[in-house]
Amino acid sequence: MEFTAADFDRLLMFEHARKSSEAQYINDPLDSENLVKWGGALLELSQFQSIPDAKQMLNDAIAKLEEALTLNPGKHQALWCLGNAYTSQAFLISDSDVAKGHFDKAAEYYQRAENEDPGNEIYRKSLEVAAKAPELHMEIHKHGMGQQPLGGGGGPSASSNASSGRKKKNNDFTYDVCGWIILAFGIVAWVRMAKSLGPPPPAR
């Protein structure tokens, strides 16, 4: 995957959010909003890591989000972020049975988020996508995409135009769905963090 200027900006923004959340946690460990922000930043940052580091970062995100729920069990943003974290974890696992367990957990968290905030379009869409996620997981791992960096090329070329066309269609579908999930999460997380960070300090 090409690392663009926009990716670099996102990386910096979420790294800043992670650090500020970490500092805020020392001052107020009972701030559930801060824990959600911290978990969300870790979730975003995991996209820029190698698979082992991404798995560790997702585990850390889940821990922060679950801590937020112990403080505020009805916090729908934490529930939804947990759904995203389990979905992301599932796509990093090649064993479809283990991945299905993660997808089931994700669907459960999306449903709980939707129950807490009925009518939320993003939560409803996440539930719809979660239902198709196991099938998408099988497609990705069947074509060996789970073992490559996202968007990575390589591998043998298709033996015929027909299979090449089918693969392209499957890949387009995969990237559409994954892109939608990442975009939706990115927009919501960005708006939430922009509000919580406030304006930048004045230049000296």
N, C-alpha and C positions, 0 to 999 in steps of 0.2 A: 504494500500500500504506500502510495506517495505521501510524504509528510509535507503538507501544504502550510502556507503562512497562517491560514485560518486554524488549522490543527494546532499550530504552535501557540496561537493566541488562546485557544481553548485550554491547552495544557497549562499555560501560565495562569489563566483565570482560576481554574479548578485547584491548582497547586496553592495559589494564594488563599482560596477559600478553605482548603484543608488546613493550612498553617494557622489561619485566623481562628478556625473552629477549635483547633488543638489548644491554642492559647486561651480562648474563651472558656473551654472546658475546665482548665485549671482554676479559673476564677469562679465558675458556676457549673458544677457537674450535674446539676438538676435541671438544666435548660434543655428541654426536649427538642425545641426548634433548632438549637445549635447542633444537637446530635444528628438530626435529620440532614442538616446542611453538611455536616462532616461525612456522614454515610454517603450522601449524594455525590460529594466531591470525590470520594474514594471510588465510587462506582464509575464515574466518568473517567478518572485517571487510569482505571484498570484497562481501558481500551487501548492505551498507549504502551502497555507492558508486554513482555514475553508471556507465554501461557502459564508457566509456573508462578511468575510474579503476579499475573492477573488473578490467578486463583487465590493467592494469599491476600491480595488487596480486596477481592470480593468477600473473603471470609471476614476481614476487618470491617468492611462496610456493613455486612450482616450483623456483626456484633454491635456496632454503633446504633443501627436502626432498631435492633431488638431492645437495646438499652432505652432508646427513646420510647418504645412501646410500654416498657415497664413503668415509665413515668406518666405516660399518657396513652392508655390502651386504645383510645378511639382516634388516634392521630392518623388520618387517612393518607397524608403524604408519606409517612413512614411505611405504612402498609403497602402502598403502591411501589415505593422504592425497593422494598423487600421483594416484591414480585419481579421487578426488573433485575435485582441481584441474582435471584434463583434462576431466572431465565438465562442470564449471561453465563452463570456457572454451568447450566445444562449444556449450552452450546460448546463449552470447552471439554466436555466429557464424551469420549467416543462410544462407551457402552450405552446402548439405547435404553436398557432397563433402568440403569442408574439415572440417566438423563431424564427419563420419564418421571421418576420420583421428584426431581427438581422442578420439572414443568408442572406437576400436580400441585406442589407447594406454591409455586408462582401463581397459578390460577386461584388457589385458595386465598392468597393475599390480595390479588386483584379484586376478587369477589368481596372480601371484607372491606377494602377501600371503597368500592362502589356502594356497599351497604351504608358506610359512614357518610358518604357524600353522593347521594342518589342524583342521577342526571348528569354526572360529570362525564363528558364525552370521551376524554382521554382514558379514564378508567374502563369505560364500556368497550372502547376499541381495544384496549390491552387485553381484556377478557376474550374478545373475539380472536385476536392474534394468538393468544395462549392456547386456544383450542387447536390451532393449526401447527403449533410449534413442534410437536413430536414428528410430524410428517416432514417438516422442513429440516429438522435435525437429521433425519435419515437420509434425505437428499444430499445435504452438505457432506456428511461423512461417507456416503456411498461414492461420491466423486472425489473424496480425499481432500476436500477443502478445509476440513477441520484440522488437518495436520500442517497446513500452510499458514503463513501470515495472511490476514484478511486482504482480499483483493490480489493475492499473489498469483503469478502465472506459473509457468513450469509444468512439468508433467507431460505425458505423451499426447500428441495431437489426436483428434478423433479419427476413427478409421473410415468414416463415411460422412457425407454432407448431412444425411438425415440425423445421425446421432449427434453431429455437431450442432445442428439446429435445435434439437431437443435439449442438449446441454445448455445452449445459450438461453433458451426459454426458461429452463429451470434456474439458471444463474440469475437471470433478470428478475425472476420471481423472488429468489432468495435475497438479492440485494434490495429489492423493493420493500420487502417485509422488514429486513434488518435495518434498512435505512429509515423506515417509518418509525420503528421503535427508538432508534438512536435520536432521530430528529425530535420526536415528541418529548423524550426525556430531556434532551438538550435544551429545548425551548423553555420547558417548565422550570428546569433547574436554573437556567440562566436568569429568568425573570425573578425567581425566588431569591437567588443569591444577589442579584443586582439590587433588589429592595433591601436586603439585610445588610449589605456592605455599605450602602449609602454613597454619597458623592466622594470622589477622590480628594485627598488632602490638598490644600493649596500649595502651589510650587513655592520653593524658598528662594 
